């Protein structure tokens, strides 16, 4: 006769939580890469560096930093709301590339 180590039993709730965490991590990484790639178009290290130029004495840097700051907020606001819909079963789960393609568009100032 064998015994079951209950500390190793994974419940359906734990599996669902792990799946949600994996989904969130996958999409978050792709979204962050998308944000960073846009900032690198103008030679910034990434979006985090670019947004520090808000209020910079150089008007072009200041405008780019402000625009990227607002866009970053729009992207995360949209993506968070839409991924919650996926988790709630209110919309089908898109592929990562398809989801990134539906994010708010950025226009350089």
Secondary structure, DSSP 8 states (H G I E B T S, - for coil): -----GGG---HHHHHHHHHHHHHHHHHHHHHHHHHHHHHTTT-SSHHHHHTTTT-SSHHHHHHHHHHHHHHHHHHHHHHHHHHHHHTTSS----HHHHHHTS------
